[in-house]
């Protein structure tokens, strides 16, 4: 057998100065003391008693193995009887034992790894649409759902969205996060949604996140909130006039005397069917602001195009007008949404699908125009006439009819679970341990969470495909404080 030198690894976790931390530290010191006192006995049994028994025919191999297991159990109980779950932070700590013998050269270890386990399944129902959708933005609406916000600890930075494989991270943008009324609006960019089908994607609540993944640029076909103070030339091309980004706005200024149009074009986006959302205003009466779409060339000042206009002149009908220019001839469809608060920021929604043009001023009114003059994809931009136009935000995304519907469901989970890894020479090598949401029961799984088995305190549980069993001891606190040790 050879000479055996005890090789114990004892690691003291850094858990801070808390009431629970004091308890952990106290137990650690006890374990360390017991280990020191028993080390010589363990060495003596392994190096002296067992070798002499091997030469005694009255002892068979099984008996010797049983004695070895008993003495190793002594060491493991000393070292492994505290695997602690912090009640306040839900961080996991363990004291790791590494007991190595010539017959078990890889030792026995228990390590704890925290794995967040709150998931939501999101169903995208595209059964009524005959079109495949690519890089399509869907809206997840949370309405009066305290459980959702509690799962997130009221913090949107913990949100992670995944494709159906639960591995591919998806881009998202949080439009609304209302922790008082438990409402949220979250846009998610989905790479592929098949026609006439349903699709599952997933939300993971990851409490380990430190940075918010909400990103309008990555989620939408076009997005700008004008927060950096400089016009991004990869997003905008100034065609005429004075356009600047200042105080969180894009500002276009006219010449103050004529209705000469000063123009800026959106770069990198050319769509036929879309939704555009903007928050905008004009500086005063007699100023006009235009949102151009489906322009048939990059020279959007003269191309065939449609546009929505803030009309502030009292004798022309104040409000939102819809206009088009085809073959050099300009047509005004008239005042489709009357309102006079043109010098206050308003949200305008323009939704275009084939020949239908829908306009809505949030909180004011809406209108739909049908026109087939320009049916190709086109470019976007803004114009100001005479005075100043201000745009606070602009977002453009794809649109289809009917749009997919979106629902969500919290997946059945028992709580955060930890992975316990054992370096056994046979049988299973990993356990998942979890606590149910009301902290009344503890469960374990030996098949990566496919099935969960109730743990009965102080009862020995035989693990499948191994000679080993686990005996559990635990106690309930505000959340769950538990410890376990191995016996066999």
C-alpha positions as a Markdown table, in Angstrom:
| # | Residue | x | y | z |
|---|---|---|---|---|
| 1 | Unk | 0.0 | 0.0 | 0.0 |
| 2 | Unk | 2.9 | 2.3 | 0.7 |
| 3 | Unk | 3.2 | 5.2 | 3.1 |
| 4 | Unk | 0.2 | 7.5 | 3.3 |
| 5 | Unk | 0.6 | 11.2 | 4.1 |
| 6 | Unk | -2.6 | 13.0 | 5.0 |
| 7 | Unk | -3.5 | 15.7 | 2.5 |
| 8 | Unk | -6.3 | 17.9 | 3.8 |
| 9 | Unk | -7.4 | 21.1 | 2.1 |
| 10 | Unk | -9.4 | 23.4 | 4.3 |
| 11 | Unk | -10.7 | 26.6 | 2.8 |
| 12 | Unk | -12.2 | 29.4 | 4.9 |
| 13 | Unk | -14.8 | 31.4 | 3.0 |
| 14 | Unk | -14.8 | 35.2 | 3.3 |
| 15 | Unk | -18.3 | 36.0 | 4.3 |
| 16 | Unk | -18.1 | 39.3 | 6.0 |
| 17 | Unk | -19.0 | 40.4 | 9.5 |
| 18 | Unk | -22.7 | 39.3 | 9.7 |
| 19 | Unk | -24.5 | 37.3 | 12.3 |
| 20 | Unk | -24.6 | 34.3 | 10.0 |
| 21 | Unk | -21.0 | 34.9 | 9.1 |
| 22 | Unk | -20.0 | 34.8 | 12.7 |
| 23 | Unk | -21.7 | 31.4 | 13.0 |
| 24 | Unk | -19.8 | 30.1 | 9.9 |
| 25 | Unk | -16.5 | 31.3 | 11.3 |
| 26 | Unk | -17.2 | 29.7 | 14.7 |
| 27 | Unk | -18.0 | 26.4 | 13.0 |
| 28 | Unk | -14.9 | 26.6 | 10.9 |
| 29 | Unk | -12.7 | 27.1 | 13.9 |
| 30 | Unk | -14.3 | 24.0 | 15.6 |
| 31 | Unk | -13.7 | 21.9 | 12.5 |
| 32 | Unk | -10.1 | 23.0 | 12.2 |
| 33 | Unk | -9.5 | 22.1 | 15.8 |
| 34 | Unk | -11.1 | 18.7 | 15.5 |
| 35 | Unk | -9.1 | 18.0 | 12.3 |
| 36 | Unk | -5.9 | 18.8 | 14.1 |
| 37 | Unk | -6.8 | 16.5 | 17.1 |
| 38 | Unk | -7.8 | 13.6 | 14.9 |
| 39 | Unk | -5.1 | 13.8 | 12.3 |
| 40 | Unk | -2.7 | 11.5 | 14.1 |
| 41 | Unk | -5.4 | 8.9 | 14.6 |
| 42 | Unk | -6.4 | 8.9 | 11.0 |
| 43 | Unk | -2.7 | 8.6 | 9.9 |
| 44 | Unk | -2.2 | 5.7 | 12.3 |
| 45 | Unk | -5.2 | 3.7 | 11.0 |
| 46 | Unk | -4.3 | 4.3 | 7.4 |
| 47 | Unk | -0.6 | 3.7 | 7.7 |
| 48 | Unk | -0.3 | 1.1 | 10.5 |
| 49 | Unk | -3.5 | -0.7 | 11.4 |
| 50 | Unk | -4.9 | -1.3 | 7.8 |
| 51 | Unk | -1.5 | -2.6 | 6.4 |
| 52 | Unk | -1.2 | -5.1 | 9.2 |
| 53 | Unk | -4.8 | -6.3 | 8.6 |
| 54 | Unk | -4.0 | -6.9 | 5.0 |
| 55 | Unk | -1.6 | -9.7 | 6.1 |
| 56 | Unk | -4.2 | -11.3 | 8.4 |
| 57 | Unk | -6.2 | -13.9 | 6.5 |
| 58 | Unk | -9.1 | -13.5 | 8.9 |
| 59 | Unk | -9.8 | -10.1 | 7.4 |
| 60 | Unk | -11.1 | -10.2 | 3.9 |
| 61 | Unk | -10.9 | -7.4 | 1.4 |
| 62 | Unk | -14.4 | -6.2 | 2.0 |
| 63 | Unk | -13.8 | -5.8 | 5.7 |
| 64 | Unk | -10.7 | -3.8 | 5.0 |
| 65 | Unk | -12.5 | -1.6 | 2.6 |
| 66 | Unk | -15.2 | -1.0 | 5.1 |
| 67 | Unk | -12.7 | 0.1 | 7.7 |
| 68 | Unk | -11.1 | 2.5 | 5.2 |
| 69 | Unk | -14.5 | 3.9 | 4.5 |
| 70 | Unk | -15.3 | 4.4 | 8.1 |
| 71 | Unk | -12.1 | 6.3 | 8.8 |
| 72 | Unk | -12.5 | 8.4 | 5.7 |
| 73 | Unk | -16.0 | 9.1 | 6.8 |
| 74 | Unk | -14.6 | 10.4 | 10.1 |
| 75 | Unk | -12.4 | 12.9 | 8.2 |
| 76 | Unk | -15.2 | 13.8 | 5.8 |
| 77 | Unk | -17.7 | 14.5 | 8.6 |
| 78 | Unk | -15.2 | 16.7 | 10.3 |
| 79 | Unk | -14.4 | 18.7 | 7.1 |
| 80 | Unk | -17.7 | 18.6 | 5.2 |
| 81 | Unk | -20.5 | 19.1 | 7.8 |
| 82 | Unk | -21.0 | 22.7 | 6.9 |
| 83 | Unk | -22.2 | 23.8 | 3.4 |
| 84 | Unk | -23.8 | 27.1 | 4.2 |
| 85 | Unk | -26.4 | 29.1 | 2.4 |
| 86 | Unk | -26.3 | 32.8 | 3.4 |
| 87 | Unk | -29.8 | 33.8 | 4.4 |
| 88 | Unk | -29.5 | 37.5 | 3.4 |
| 89 | Unk | -27.6 | 37.5 | 0.1 |
| 90 | Unk | -28.4 | 33.9 | -1.1 |
| 91 | Unk | -24.7 | 33.5 | -1.7 |
| 92 | Unk | -23.4 | 30.0 | -1.2 |
| 93 | Unk | -20.4 | 29.0 | 0.8 |
| 94 | Unk | -18.7 | 25.7 | 1.5 |
| 95 | Unk | -15.8 | 24.3 | 3.3 |
| 96 | Unk | -14.0 | 22.0 | 0.9 |
| 97 | Unk | -12.3 | 18.8 | 2.0 |
| 98 | Unk | -9.8 | 17.0 | -0.1 |
| 99 | Unk | -9.0 | 13.6 | 1.4 |
| 100 | Unk | -6.6 | 11.6 | -0.8 |
| 101 | Unk | -5.5 | 8.0 | -0.3 |
| 102 | Unk | -3.6 | 5.7 | -2.7 |
| 103 | Unk | -6.9 | 3.9 | -3.6 |
| 104 | Unk | -8.8 | 7.2 | -4.0 |
| 105 | Unk | -6.2 | 9.4 | -5.7 |
| 106 | Unk | -8.7 | 12.0 | -6.8 |
| 107 | Unk | -10.1 | 12.5 | -3.4 |
| 108 | Unk | -13.5 | 13.5 | -2.3 |
| 109 | Unk | -14.7 | 17.1 | -2.7 |
| 110 | Unk | -17.9 | 19.0 | -2.2 |
| 111 | Unk | -18.2 | 22.3 | -4.0 |
| 112 | Unk | -21.2 | 24.6 | -4.2 |
| 113 | Unk | -22.0 | 26.7 | -7.3 |
| 114 | Unk | -24.9 | 29.2 | -7.4 |
| 115 | Unk | -27.2 | 28.9 | -10.4 |
| 116 | Unk | -30.1 | 31.3 | -10.7 |
| 117 | Unk | -33.2 | 29.4 | -11.5 |
| 118 | Unk | -36.0 | 31.9 | -12.1 |
| 119 | Unk | -37.1 | 31.5 | -15.7 |
| 120 | Unk | -40.1 | 32.8 | -17.7 |
| 121 | Unk | -41.3 | 31.1 | -20.8 |
| 122 | Unk | -42.5 | 33.5 | -23.5 |
| 123 | Unk | -44.8 | 32.3 | -26.2 |
| 124 | Unk | -44.9 | 34.1 | -29.6 |
| 125 | Unk | -48.0 | 33.1 | -31.5 |
| 126 | Unk | -47.6 | 33.8 | -35.2 |
| 127 | Unk | -50.2 | 31.2 | -36.4 |
| 128 | Unk | -52.4 | 33.8 | -38.1 |
| 129 | Unk | -49.5 | 35.2 | -40.2 |
| 130 | Unk | -48.4 | 33.6 | -43.4 |
| 131 | Unk | -45.0 | 35.3 | -43.4 |
| 132 | Unk | -41.7 | 34.2 | -41.9 |
| 133 | Unk | -40.3 | 37.0 | -39.7 |
| 134 | Unk | -36.6 | 37.8 | -39.5 |
| 135 | Unk | -35.0 | 40.0 | -36.8 |
| 136 | Unk | -38.5 | 40.9 | -35.7 |
| 137 | Unk | -39.2 | 43.0 | -32.5 |
| 138 | Unk | -41.9 | 41.6 | -30.3 |
| 139 | Unk | -43.3 | 43.4 | -27.2 |
| 140 | Unk | -43.5 | 41.7 | -23.8 |
| 141 | Unk | -46.0 | 43.6 | -21.7 |
| 142 | Unk | -46.1 | 43.1 | -18.0 |
| 143 | Unk | -49.3 | 44.4 | -16.4 |
| 144 | Unk | -49.9 | 44.5 | -12.6 |
| 145 | Unk | -47.6 | 41.6 | -11.9 |
| 146 | Unk | -45.9 | 41.9 | -8.5 |
| 147 | Unk | -44.4 | 38.4 | -8.7 |
| 148 | Unk | -42.5 | 39.4 | -11.8 |
| 149 | Unk | -41.0 | 42.5 | -10.1 |
| 150 | Unk | -40.2 | 40.5 | -7.0 |
| 151 | Unk | -38.4 | 37.9 | -9.0 |
| 152 | Unk | -36.3 | 40.7 | -10.6 |
| 153 | Unk | -35.7 | 42.4 | -7.2 |
| 154 | Unk | -37.3 | 45.4 | -8.9 |
| 155 | Unk | -34.2 | 45.9 | -11.0 |
| 156 | Unk | -34.2 | 45.6 | -14.8 |
| 157 | Unk | -30.5 | 44.9 | -15.1 |
| 158 | Unk | -31.2 | 41.3 | -14.1 |
| 159 | Unk | -33.1 | 40.6 | -17.3 |
| 160 | Unk | -31.6 | 38.2 | -19.9 |
| 161 | Unk | -33.6 | 37.0 | -22.9 |
| 162 | Unk | -32.7 | 33.8 | -24.7 |
| 163 | Unk | -33.8 | 32.1 | -27.9 |
| 164 | Unk | -35.5 | 28.7 | -27.8 |
| 165 | Unk | -32.2 | 26.9 | -27.1 |
| 166 | Unk | -31.9 | 28.8 | -23.8 |
| 167 | Unk | -28.3 | 29.6 | -24.9 |
| 168 | Unk | -28.4 | 32.3 | -27.6 |
| 169 | Unk | -28.7 | 35.7 | -25.9 |
| 170 | Unk | -31.3 | 38.1 | -27.5 |
| 171 | Unk | -31.1 | 41.9 | -27.6 |
| 172 | Unk | -33.8 | 43.8 | -25.8 |
| 173 | Unk | -34.9 | 47.3 | -24.8 |
| 174 | Unk | -36.9 | 48.3 | -21.8 |
| 175 | Unk | -39.4 | 51.0 | -22.8 |
| 176 | Unk | -41.2 | 51.1 | -19.5 |
| 177 | Unk | -40.2 | 49.9 | -16.0 |
| 178 | Unk | -42.9 | 50.9 | -13.4 |
| 179 | Unk | -42.0 | 49.3 | -10.0 |
| 180 | Unk | -44.9 | 51.1 | -8.3 |
| 181 | Unk | -47.8 | 49.7 | -10.5 |
| 182 | Unk | -45.8 | 46.6 | -11.5 |
| 183 | Unk | -46.0 | 47.3 | -15.2 |
| 184 | Unk | -43.3 | 47.0 | -17.9 |
| 185 | Unk | -42.9 | 47.1 | -21.7 |
| 186 | Unk | -39.9 | 45.2 | -23.0 |
| 187 | Unk | -39.0 | 44.9 | -26.7 |
| 188 | Unk | -37.1 | 41.8 | -27.7 |
| 189 | Unk | -35.4 | 41.2 | -31.1 |
| 190 | Unk | -36.1 | 37.6 | -32.2 |
| 191 | Unk | -33.9 | 36.3 | -35.0 |
| 192 | Unk | -36.5 | 34.0 | -36.6 |
| 193 | Unk | -40.2 | 33.4 | -36.3 |
| 194 | Unk | -41.7 | 30.9 | -38.7 |
| 195 | Unk | -45.0 | 31.6 | -40.6 |
| 196 | Unk | -48.2 | 30.0 | -39.1 |
| 197 | Unk | -46.4 | 28.8 | -36.0 |
| 198 | Unk | -45.7 | 29.4 | -32.4 |
| 199 | Unk | -42.2 | 29.9 | -30.9 |
| 200 | Unk | -40.8 | 29.8 | -27.4 |
| 201 | Unk | -38.2 | 32.1 | -26.1 |
| 202 | Unk | -37.1 | 32.6 | -22.5 |
| 203 | Unk | -36.4 | 35.2 | -19.9 |
| 204 | Unk | -33.8 | 34.4 | -17.2 |
| 205 | Unk | -33.6 | 36.4 | -14.0 |
| 206 | Unk | -29.8 | 36.5 | -13.4 |
| 207 | Unk | -29.1 | 38.1 | -10.0 |
| 208 | Unk | -25.4 | 37.9 | -10.9 |
| 209 | Unk | -25.7 | 40.6 | -13.5 |
| 210 | Unk | -24.0 | 44.0 | -12.8 |
| 211 | Unk | -24.8 | 45.8 | -16.1 |
| 212 | Unk | -28.1 | 46.5 | -17.8 |
| 213 | Unk | -28.4 | 44.8 | -21.2 |
| 214 | Unk | -31.2 | 47.1 | -22.4 |
| 215 | Unk | -30.0 | 48.5 | -25.7 |
| 216 | Unk | -32.2 | 50.3 | -28.2 |
| 217 | Unk | -29.5 | 50.4 | -31.0 |
| 218 | Unk | -29.1 | 46.6 | -30.9 |
| 219 | Unk | -32.8 | 45.9 | -30.7 |
| 220 | Unk | -34.5 | 48.2 | -33.3 |
| 221 | Unk | -33.8 | 48.8 | -37.0 |
| 222 | Unk | -33.1 | 52.4 | -36.0 |
| 223 | Unk | -32.9 | 54.1 | -32.6 |
| 224 | Unk | -31.6 | 57.4 | -31.3 |
| 225 | Unk | -32.3 | 59.2 | -28.0 |
| 226 | Unk | -29.8 | 62.0 | -28.5 |
| 227 | Unk | -28.1 | 61.7 | -25.2 |
| 228 | Unk | -24.5 | 62.1 | -26.2 |
| 229 | Unk | -24.6 | 65.7 | -27.4 |
| 230 | Unk | -23.1 | 64.9 | -30.9 |
| 231 | Unk | -24.9 | 63.9 | -34.0 |
| 232 | Unk | -23.9 | 60.4 | -34.9 |
| 233 | Unk | -22.8 | 60.6 | -38.6 |
| 234 | Unk | -23.3 | 56.8 | -38.9 |
| 235 | Unk | -27.0 | 57.4 | -38.2 |
| 236 | Unk | -27.7 | 60.8 | -39.8 |
| 237 | Unk | -26.8 | 62.7 | -42.9 |
| 238 | Unk | -27.5 | 66.5 | -42.9 |
| 239 | Unk | -28.8 | 67.4 | -46.4 |
| 240 | Unk | -29.6 | 71.1 | -45.7 |
| 241 | Unk | -29.9 | 73.6 | -42.9 |
| 242 | Unk | -28.6 | 73.7 | -39.4 |
| 243 | Unk | -29.0 | 70.5 | -37.4 |
| 244 | Unk | -27.4 | 70.0 | -33.9 |
| 245 | Unk | -27.8 | 67.6 | -31.0 |
| 246 | Unk | -28.1 | 69.5 | -27.7 |
| 247 | Unk | -29.8 | 69.1 | -24.3 |
| 248 | Unk | -31.0 | 65.6 | -25.2 |
| 249 | Unk | -32.7 | 66.6 | -28.5 |
| 250 | Unk | -32.1 | 66.7 | -32.2 |
| 251 | Unk | -32.7 | 70.3 | -33.2 |
| 252 | Unk | -33.3 | 71.6 | -36.7 |
| 253 | Unk | -33.4 | 75.3 | -37.3 |
| 254 | Unk | -35.0 | 77.1 | -40.3 |
| 255 | Unk | -34.1 | 80.5 | -41.7 |
| 256 | Unk | -36.8 | 82.4 | -39.6 |
| 257 | Unk | -38.4 | 84.0 | -42.6 |
| 258 | Unk | -39.4 | 81.5 | -45.3 |
| 259 | Unk | -40.8 | 77.9 | -45.4 |
| 260 | Unk | -37.6 | 76.6 | -47.0 |
| 261 | Unk | -37.3 | 73.0 | -45.9 |
| 262 | Unk | -34.1 | 72.1 | -43.9 |
| 263 | Unk | -33.5 | 68.3 | -44.1 |
| 264 | Unk | -31.7 | 65.5 | -42.3 |
| 265 | Unk | -31.8 | 61.8 | -43.4 |
| 266 | Unk | -31.8 | 58.6 | -41.4 |
| 267 | Unk | -28.9 | 56.4 | -42.5 |
| 268 | Unk | -28.9 | 52.6 | -42.9 |
| 269 | Unk | -32.7 | 52.0 | -42.9 |
| 270 | Unk | -34.9 | 51.4 | -45.9 |
| 271 | Unk | -38.2 | 49.8 | -45.1 |
| 272 | Unk | -41.7 | 49.3 | -46.6 |
| 273 | Unk | -43.7 | 48.1 | -43.7 |
| 274 | Unk | -42.7 | 49.6 | -40.3 |
| 275 | Unk | -43.7 | 51.3 | -37.1 |
| 276 | Unk | -41.9 | 54.6 | -36.3 |
| 277 | Unk | -42.3 | 56.2 | -32.8 |
| 278 | Unk | -41.0 | 59.7 | -32.1 |
| 279 | Unk | -41.4 | 62.3 | -29.5 |
| 280 | Unk | -41.3 | 65.8 | -31.1 |
| 281 | Unk | -42.5 | 69.3 | -31.2 |
| 282 | Unk | -42.0 | 72.7 | -33.0 |
| 283 | Unk | -40.8 | 75.8 | -31.3 |
| 284 | Unk | -43.8 | 78.1 | -32.1 |
| 285 | Unk | -46.7 | 78.9 | -34.4 |
| 286 | Unk | -45.9 | 79.1 | -38.1 |
| 287 | Unk | -43.2 | 76.4 | -37.8 |
| 288 | Unk | -43.7 | 73.2 | -39.7 |
| 289 | Unk | -42.0 | 69.8 | -38.9 |
| 290 | Unk | -42.1 | 66.8 | -41.3 |
| 291 | Unk | -41.4 | 63.1 | -40.8 |
| 292 | Unk | -40.5 | 61.6 | -44.2 |
| 293 | Unk | -40.9 | 58.0 | -45.0 |
| 294 | Unk | -40.9 | 55.7 | -48.1 |
| 295 | Unk | -38.7 | 58.2 | -49.9 |
| 296 | Unk | -37.6 | 56.5 | -53.2 |
| 297 | Unk | -34.1 | 57.9 | -53.2 |
| 298 | Unk | -31.5 | 59.1 | -50.7 |
| 299 | Unk | -32.3 | 62.7 | -51.9 |
| 300 | Unk | -35.4 | 62.7 | -49.7 |
| 301 | Unk | -36.1 | 66.4 | -50.4 |
| 302 | Unk | -37.2 | 65.8 | -53.9 |
| 303 | Unk | -37.9 | 62.0 | -54.2 |
| 304 | Unk | -41.4 | 60.5 | -54.4 |
| 305 | Unk | -42.3 | 60.2 | -50.7 |
| 306 | Unk | -44.8 | 60.4 | -47.9 |
| 307 | Unk | -44.6 | 62.5 | -44.8 |
| 308 | Unk | -46.4 | 63.4 | -41.6 |
| 309 | Unk | -46.4 | 67.0 | -40.7 |
| 310 | Unk | -46.9 | 69.1 | -37.6 |
| 311 | Unk | -49.0 | 71.9 | -39.0 |
| 312 | Unk | -49.0 | 74.9 | -36.6 |
| 313 | Unk | -50.5 | 77.6 | -38.9 |
| 314 | Unk | -53.9 | 78.5 | -37.7 |
| 315 | Unk | -55.4 | 79.1 | -41.2 |
| 316 | Unk | -54.2 | 75.7 | -42.4 |
| 317 | Unk | -55.7 | 73.5 | -39.6 |
| 318 | Unk | -53.4 | 72.9 | -36.7 |
| 319 | Unk | -52.5 | 69.3 | -36.0 |
| 320 | Unk | -51.0 | 66.3 | -37.9 |
| 321 | Unk | -51.4 | 66.4 | -41.7 |
| 322 | Unk | -50.5 | 63.6 | -44.1 |
| 323 | Unk | -48.9 | 64.5 | -47.4 |
| 324 | Unk | -47.2 | 62.9 | -50.4 |
| 325 | Unk | -45.3 | 63.9 | -53.4 |
| 326 | Unk | -45.4 | 61.8 | -56.6 |
| 327 | Unk | -43.8 | 62.9 | -59.9 |
| 328 | Unk | -43.2 | 66.4 | -58.5 |
| 329 | Unk | -46.9 | 66.9 | -57.6 |
| 330 | Unk | -47.6 | 67.5 | -53.9 |
| 331 | Unk | -50.8 | 66.4 | -52.2 |
| 332 | Unk | -52.1 | 67.3 | -48.7 |
| 333 | Unk | -54.6 | 64.8 | -47.3 |
| 334 | Unk | -55.6 | 67.4 | -44.8 |
| 335 | Unk | -55.8 | 67.7 | -41.0 |
| 336 | Unk | -56.2 | 64.1 | -39.9 |
| 337 | Unk | -55.5 | 64.6 | -36.2 |
| 338 | Unk | -56.4 | 68.1 | -35.0 |
| 339 | Unk | -54.5 | 69.5 | -32.0 |
| 340 | Unk | -53.1 | 72.8 | -31.0 |
| 341 | Unk | -50.5 | 71.8 | -28.4 |
| 342 | Unk | -47.8 | 71.7 | -31.1 |
| 343 | Unk | -45.2 | 73.5 | -29.0 |
| 344 | Unk | -45.3 | 70.7 | -26.4 |
| 345 | Unk | -43.6 | 67.3 | -26.8 |
| 346 | Unk | -46.0 | 64.7 | -28.1 |
| 347 | Unk | -45.5 | 61.1 | -29.1 |
| 348 | Unk | -46.4 | 60.4 | -32.7 |
| 349 | Unk | -46.8 | 56.8 | -33.9 |
| 350 | Unk | -46.7 | 56.1 | -37.6 |
| 351 | Unk | -47.6 | 52.5 | -38.6 |
| 352 | Unk | -47.5 | 51.6 | -42.3 |
| 353 | Unk | -48.4 | 48.3 | -43.8 |
| 354 | Unk | -48.8 | 47.9 | -47.6 |
| 355 | Unk | -51.3 | 50.7 | -48.5 |
| 356 | Unk | -52.5 | 51.5 | -45.0 |
| 357 | Unk | -51.0 | 54.4 | -43.1 |
| 358 | Unk | -52.0 | 54.7 | -39.5 |
| 359 | Unk | -51.2 | 57.8 | -37.4 |
| 360 | Unk | -51.6 | 58.3 | -33.7 |
| 361 | Unk | -50.8 | 61.2 | -31.4 |
| 362 | Unk | -50.7 | 59.6 | -27.9 |
| 363 | Unk | -53.5 | 60.9 | -25.7 |
| 364 | Unk | -54.9 | 63.0 | -28.6 |
| 365 | Unk | -56.3 | 60.9 | -31.4 |
| 366 | Unk | -55.6 | 58.7 | -34.4 |
| 367 | Unk | -56.5 | 58.3 | -38.1 |
| 368 | Unk | -55.9 | 55.9 | -41.0 |
| 369 | Unk | -55.4 | 56.8 | -44.6 |
| 370 | Unk | -55.3 | 54.3 | -47.5 |
| 371 | Unk | -53.1 | 55.2 | -50.4 |
| 372 | Unk | -51.2 | 53.0 | -53.0 |
| 373 | Unk | -49.2 | 55.7 | -54.7 |
| 374 | Unk | -45.8 | 54.5 | -53.4 |
| 375 | Unk | -45.6 | 50.8 | -52.6 |
| 376 | Unk | -41.8 | 50.2 | -52.4 |
| 377 | Unk | -39.5 | 50.4 | -49.5 |
| 378 | Unk | -37.9 | 53.7 | -48.8 |
| 379 | Unk | -35.8 | 56.1 | -46.7 |
| 380 | Unk | -36.6 | 58.2 | -43.7 |
| 381 | Unk | -35.8 | 61.7 | -42.5 |
| 382 | Unk | -37.0 | 64.9 | -40.9 |
| 383 | Unk | -37.5 | 68.5 | -42.1 |
| 384 | Unk | -38.1 | 71.8 | -40.3 |
| 385 | Unk | -39.6 | 74.9 | -42.0 |
| 386 | Unk | -39.1 | 78.5 | -40.9 |
| 387 | Unk | -38.4 | 77.9 | -37.2 |
| 388 | Unk | -37.1 | 75.1 | -35.0 |
| 389 | Unk | -38.1 | 71.5 | -34.7 |
| 390 | Unk | -37.1 | 69.3 | -31.7 |
| 391 | Unk | -37.0 | 65.5 | -31.7 |
| 392 | Unk | -36.4 | 63.8 | -28.3 |
| 393 | Unk | -36.3 | 60.2 | -29.5 |
| 394 | Unk | -36.9 | 58.2 | -32.7 |
| 395 | Unk | -37.4 | 54.5 | -33.0 |
| 396 | Unk | -38.1 | 52.5 | -36.1 |
| 397 | Unk | -38.9 | 48.8 | -36.2 |
| 398 | Unk | -40.4 | 46.2 | -38.6 |
| 399 | Unk | -44.1 | 45.7 | -38.8 |
| 400 | Unk | -46.5 | 43.0 | -40.2 |
| 401 | Unk | -50.2 | 42.3 | -40.1 |
| 402 | Unk | -51.4 | 40.6 | -38.1 |
| 403 | Unk | -48.6 | 41.0 | -35.6 |
| 404 | Unk | -47.7 | 38.0 | -33.4 |
| 405 | Unk | -49.3 | 37.9 | -30.0 |
| 406 | Unk | -47.0 | 37.5 | -27.0 |
| 407 | Unk | -47.7 | 35.8 | -23.6 |
| 408 | Unk | -45.5 | 34.7 | -20.8 |
| 409 | Unk | -45.6 | 32.2 | -17.9 |
| 410 | Unk | -43.4 | 31.8 | -14.9 |
| 411 | Unk | -41.8 | 28.4 | -15.1 |
| 412 | Unk | -42.3 | 26.0 | -12.3 |
| 413 | Unk | -39.2 | 26.2 | -10.1 |
| 414 | Unk | -38.6 | 25.5 | -6.5 |
| 415 | Unk | -36.1 | 28.3 | -5.9 |
| 416 | Unk | -32.4 | 28.9 | -6.4 |
| 417 | Unk | -30.5 | 25.7 | -6.6 |
| 418 | Unk | -26.9 | 24.8 | -6.0 |
| 419 | Unk | -24.8 | 22.2 | -7.7 |
| 420 | Unk | -22.8 | 19.9 | -5.4 |
| 421 | Unk | -20.0 | 18.1 | -7.1 |
| 422 | Unk | -18.5 | 14.9 | -5.7 |
| 423 | Unk | -15.2 | 13.5 | -7.0 |
| 424 | Unk | -16.3 | 9.9 | -6.5 |
| 425 | Unk | -14.5 | 7.1 | -8.4 |
| 426 | Unk | -17.9 | 5.6 | -9.4 |
| 427 | Unk | -21.5 | 6.4 | -9.7 |
| 428 | Unk | -23.0 | 9.9 | -9.8 |
| 429 | Unk | -20.7 | 12.9 | -9.5 |
| 430 | Unk | -23.2 | 15.8 | -9.2 |
| 431 | Unk | -26.2 | 16.7 | -7.2 |
| 432 | Unk | -28.6 | 19.7 | -7.6 |
| 433 | Unk | -30.0 | 20.9 | -4.3 |
| 434 | Unk | -32.9 | 23.4 | -4.1 |
| 435 | Unk | -35.3 | 25.0 | -1.6 |
| 436 | Unk | -38.9 | 25.6 | -2.4 |
| 437 | Unk | -40.2 | 29.2 | -2.6 |
| 438 | Unk | -41.8 | 29.1 | 0.9 |
| 439 | Unk | -38.6 | 27.5 | 2.4 |
| 440 | Unk | -40.6 | 24.5 | 3.8 |
| 441 | Unk | -38.9 | 21.7 | 1.9 |
| 442 | Unk | -35.6 | 20.8 | 0.3 |
| 443 | Unk | -35.2 | 18.7 | -2.8 |
| 444 | Unk | -32.3 | 17.0 | -4.6 |
| 445 | Unk | -31.8 | 15.8 | -8.2 |
| 446 | Unk | -29.2 | 13.4 | -9.7 |
| 447 | Unk | -30.3 | 14.0 | -13.3 |
| 448 | Unk | -29.6 | 17.7 | -13.9 |
| 449 | Unk | -33.0 | 18.7 | -12.7 |
| 450 | Unk | -35.2 | 16.4 | -14.7 |
| 451 | Unk | -36.7 | 15.0 | -11.5 |
| 452 | Unk | -36.6 | 16.4 | -8.0 |
| 453 | Unk | -36.8 | 14.2 | -4.9 |
| 454 | Unk | -37.9 | 15.4 | -1.5 |
| 455 | Unk | -35.2 | 15.3 | 1.2 |
| 456 | Unk | -36.3 | 14.0 | 4.6 |
| 457 | Unk | -34.1 | 15.4 | 7.4 |
| 458 | Unk | -32.0 | 12.9 | 9.3 |
| 459 | Unk | -32.9 | 10.1 | 6.9 |
| 460 | Unk | -30.3 | 8.4 | 4.9 |
| 461 | Unk | -30.9 | 8.5 | 1.1 |
| 462 | Unk | -29.2 | 6.0 | -1.2 |
| 463 | Unk | -28.0 | 7.6 | -4.4 |
| 464 | Unk | -28.6 | 5.7 | -7.6 |
| 465 | Unk | -25.8 | 3.8 | -9.3 |
| 466 | Unk | -23.5 | 4.1 | -6.4 |
| 467 | Unk | -22.7 | 2.6 | -3.1 |
| 468 | Unk | -22.9 | 6.0 | -1.4 |
| 469 | Unk | -25.7 | 7.6 | 0.3 |
| 470 | Unk | -26.3 | 11.1 | 1.7 |
| 471 | Unk | -27.7 | 12.1 | 5.0 |
| 472 | Unk | -29.2 | 15.5 | 5.1 |
| 473 | Unk | -29.6 | 17.9 | 8.0 |
| 474 | Unk | -31.1 | 21.4 | 7.6 |
| 475 | Unk | -32.8 | 24.2 | 9.4 |
| 476 | Unk | -35.1 | 27.0 | 8.2 |
| 477 | Unk | -34.4 | 30.7 | 8.8 |
| 478 | Unk | -35.6 | 33.7 | 6.8 |
| 479 | Unk | -34.7 | 31.9 | 3.7 |
| 480 | Unk | -32.8 | 28.6 | 4.1 |
| 481 | Unk | -29.7 | 27.8 | 6.1 |
| 482 | Unk | -28.6 | 24.3 | 5.5 |
| 483 | Unk | -25.8 | 21.8 | 5.8 |
| 484 | Unk | -25.3 | 18.2 | 4.8 |
| 485 | Unk | -22.6 | 15.5 | 5.2 |
| 486 | Unk | -21.8 | 12.3 | 3.5 |
| 487 | Unk | -22.1 | 8.8 | 5.0 |
| 488 | Unk | -21.8 | 5.4 | 3.5 |
